[in-house]
């Protein structure tokens, strides 16, 4: 579980790093210009790391399934080698599926202007300022969303369905409560990640003329900022070992300051 949490934290940090410096430059110093090549690079990293975030959440759901349904075989099923291979495949999946975004966007002619109504370069935001046909971009974006988000949500749903069936069969109420409590933080992380993500994805394609632009911009920023901000809080509160370690760290610092 700690390895998956570390992988999730690593992905969150990279996802924030790909957008936050540019966002702060816009808000603090009014630096709103970005080179087209740099924009494509940012778009690649944003979509790669968001895809990896989804994949890590899916792996964590499988981890919870093995921990609850096969507790005695947990250490033999989820070895360090298996976890490393699963993490690498998740990263490669995101990279291979996102690379075509850059080529599909770069091939478009741009003659309507160069203002992107966002604080970072998103695939459809950049494509929409083109004067060319973006139908291929929209279709491929939908395919990628289904291959990453749709597949991951399907795996998460199946995992939790089987977890629920296993938990219901437990005879002890304390055991059922403990099993459910181990999944609470992960469910919160899923909601925090997928709700703004799907709102941003579907409104770009189906609700562009009915939803005000500032709502688009706010949700697009929350889509990338909420998971890295809330995941440490959620897991810090719900995971006993992490919570106790944080408390000990601050109490140790307080005792040291008093000794000085």
C-alpha positions in Angstrom: 0.0 0.0 0.0 2.8 2.4 0.8 4.5 1.8 -2.5 1.2 2.7 -4.3 0.8 5.8 -2.1 4.4 6.8 -3.0 3.6 6.3 -6.7 0.5 8.3 -6.4 2.3 11.2 -4.6 5.1 11.1 -7.3 2.5 11.3 -10.0 0.7 14.2 -8.3 4.0 16.2 -7.9 4.9 15.7 -11.6 1.3 16.7 -12.6 1.5 19.9 -10.6 5.0 20.7 -11.8 3.9 20.6 -15.4 1.3 23.4 -14.9 1.8 25.2 -11.6 4.9 27.3 -12.5 3.3 28.6 -15.6 0.1 29.3 -13.8 1.9 31.3 -11.1 3.8 33.3 -13.7 0.4 34.3 -15.3 -1.2 35.2 -11.9 1.9 36.9 -10.2 3.8 38.4 -13.1 1.3 38.6 -15.9 3.6 36.5 -18.1 1.0 35.1 -20.5 3.2 34.2 -23.5 4.3 30.6 -24.1 6.2 29.3 -27.1 4.2 26.9 -29.4 6.7 24.1 -28.9 6.7 24.6 -25.2 2.9 24.5 -25.3 3.0 21.2 -27.0 5.5 19.8 -24.5 3.3 21.0 -21.6 0.3 19.4 -23.2 2.1 16.1 -23.5 3.2 16.1 -19.9 -0.2 17.2 -18.6 -2.1 14.4 -20.4 0.6 11.8 -19.7 0.6 12.4 -15.9 -3.2 12.7 -15.7 -3.4 9.3 -17.5 -0.9 7.9 -15.1 -2.9 9.2 -12.1 -5.9 7.4 -13.4 -3.8 4.2 -13.8 -2.4 4.4 -10.3 -5.9 4.7 -8.9 -6.9 1.6 -10.8 -3.8 -0.3 -9.5 -4.7 0.8 -5.9 -8.2 -0.6 -6.4 -6.7 -4.0 -7.5 -4.4 -3.7 -4.5 -7.4 -3.3 -2.1 -9.1 -6.3 -3.9 -6.1 -8.6 -3.3 -5.7 -7.3 0.3 -9.3 -8.0 1.2 -10.1 -11.1 -0.9 -6.8 -12.9 -0.7 -5.1 -11.5 2.5 -2.9 -14.6 3.1 -1.5 -14.5 -0.5 -1.1 -10.7 -0.6 2.7 -10.7 -0.3 3.1 -13.4 -2.9 0.7 -11.9 -5.5 1.8 -8.2 -5.2 5.6 -8.6 -5.1 7.9 -5.6 -5.6 8.6 -6.9 -9.1 4.9 -7.1 -10.0 4.3 -3.6 -8.6 7.2 -2.1 -10.6 6.1 -3.7 -13.8 2.5 -2.5 -13.3 3.7 1.1 -12.6 6.0 1.0 -15.7 3.2 -0.3 -17.9 0.9 2.4 -16.6 3.5 5.1 -17.5 4.1 3.6 -21.0 0.4 3.4 -21.7 0.0 7.1 -21.0 3.1 8.0 -23.1 2.1 5.9 -26.1 -1.5 7.1 -26.2 -0.6 10.8 -25.6 2.2 11.2 -28.1 -0.2 11.4 -31.1 -1.9 14.4 -29.4 1.2 16.5 -30.1 1.4 15.5 -33.8 -2.4 16.0 -34.3 -2.2 19.4 -32.8 1.0 20.5 -34.5 -0.4 19.7 -38.0 -3.3 22.1 -37.6 -3.2 25.5 -39.3 -3.6 28.4 -36.8 -5.1 31.6 -38.2 -7.9 32.6 -35.7 -5.5 34.0 -33.1 -3.2 32.7 -30.5 -5.1 33.2 -27.2 -5.8 30.1 -25.2 -8.6 30.6 -22.6 -6.7 28.5 -19.9 -3.7 28.8 -17.6 -2.1 25.8 -19.3 -2.1 24.0 -22.7 -4.8 21.5 -22.9 -5.3 19.4 -26.1 -8.8 20.6 -27.1 -8.1 24.2 -25.9 -5.2 24.5 -28.3 -7.0 22.6 -31.1 -10.1 24.9 -30.8 -8.1 28.0 -31.7 -7.1 26.4 -35.0 -8.9 27.3 -38.2 -8.6 23.7 -39.5 -10.8 20.6 -39.0 -10.4 19.3 -35.5 -12.8 16.3 -35.9 -9.8 13.9 -35.8 -8.5 15.5 -32.6 -11.9 15.2 -30.9 -12.4 11.6 -32.0 -8.9 10.6 -30.9 -9.3 12.4 -27.6 -12.5 10.4 -27.0 -10.8 7.2 -27.8 -7.9 7.9 -25.4 -10.4 8.9 -22.7 -12.1 5.5 -23.2 -8.9 3.5 -23.3 -7.5 5.2 -20.1 -10.4 6.6 -18.1 -13.0 4.1 -19.2 -10.8 1.1 -18.8 -9.6 2.2 -15.4 -13.1 3.0 -14.1 -14.3 -0.4 -15.4 -11.5 -2.2 -13.5 -12.2 -0.1 -10.3 -15.9 -0.9 -10.5 -15.2 -4.6 -11.0 -12.7 -4.6 -8.1 -15.1 -2.9 -5.7 -18.0 -5.1 -6.7 -15.9 -8.2 -5.8 -14.7 -6.4 -2.6 -18.3 -5.7 -1.6 -19.3 -9.3 -2.2 -16.4 -10.5 -0.1 -17.0 -8.0 2.7 -20.8 -8.9 2.9 -19.9 -12.5 3.4 -17.8 -11.7 6.5 -19.4 -12.9 9.7 -17.9 -10.3 12.0 -19.2 -6.7 12.0 -15.8 -5.4 13.2 -14.1 -7.2 10.2 -16.6 -5.7 7.8 -16.1 -2.2 9.3 -12.3 -2.6 9.1 -12.5 -3.8 5.4 -14.7 -0.8 4.5 -12.5 1.6 6.3 -9.4 0.5 4.3 -11.2 1.5 1.1 -12.6 4.9 2.2 -9.5 7.0 1.4 -9.2 5.4 -2.0 -12.9 6.1 -2.8 -12.4 9.7 -1.8 -9.3 9.9 -4.1 -11.4 8.5 -7.0 -14.1 11.1 -6.5 -11.6 13.9 -6.2 -9.8 12.9 -9.4 -12.6 11.8 -11.7 -15.4 14.3 -11.0 -13.6 17.4 -12.3 -11.8 15.4 -14.9 -15.0 14.1 -16.6 -16.7 17.5 -16.2 -13.8 19.1 -18.1 -13.7 16.4 -20.7 -17.4 16.3 -21.6 -18.0 20.0 -21.4 -15.2 20.7 -23.9 -16.9 18.3 -26.4 -20.6 18.6 -25.7 -21.3 21.7 -23.5 -19.0 24.3 -24.9 -21.8 26.8 -25.7 -24.0 26.3 -22.6 -21.4 26.6 -19.8 -19.8 30.0 -19.1 -16.0 30.2 -20.0 -15.0 31.0 -16.4 -16.6 27.7 -15.2 -14.5 25.9 -17.8 -11.3 27.6 -16.6 -12.0 27.0 -12.9 -12.8 23.3 -13.4 -9.8 22.8 -15.7 -7.6 24.1 -12.9 -9.3 22.1 -10.2 -8.9 19.1 -12.4 -5.1 19.3 -12.0 -4.8 20.9 -8.5 -7.4 19.1 -6.4 -5.9 15.6 -6.5 -2.3 16.7 -5.5 -3.8 19.0 -2.8 -6.4 16.7 -1.3 -4.9 13.2 -1.6 -2.2 13.8 1.1 -5.0 15.2 3.4 -7.3 12.3 2.7 -4.7 9.6 3.2 -3.2 11.4 6.1 -6.5 11.5 8.0 -7.8 8.0 7.0 -4.5 6.0 7.3 -3.7 5.4 10.9 0.1 4.8 10.4 0.5 8.0 8.4 -1.5 10.0 10.8 0.5 8.8 13.8 3.8 9.4 12.0 2.8 13.0 11.2 1.7 13.6 14.8 5.0 12.2 16.1 7.0 14.3 13.7 5.4 17.6 14.8 5.5 16.6 18.5 9.2 15.8 18.1 9.8 19.2 16.5 7.9 20.9 19.3 9.9 19.1 22.0 13.1 20.1 20.2 12.1 23.7 20.1 11.3 23.7 23.8 14.7 22.2 24.7 16.4 25.0 22.8 
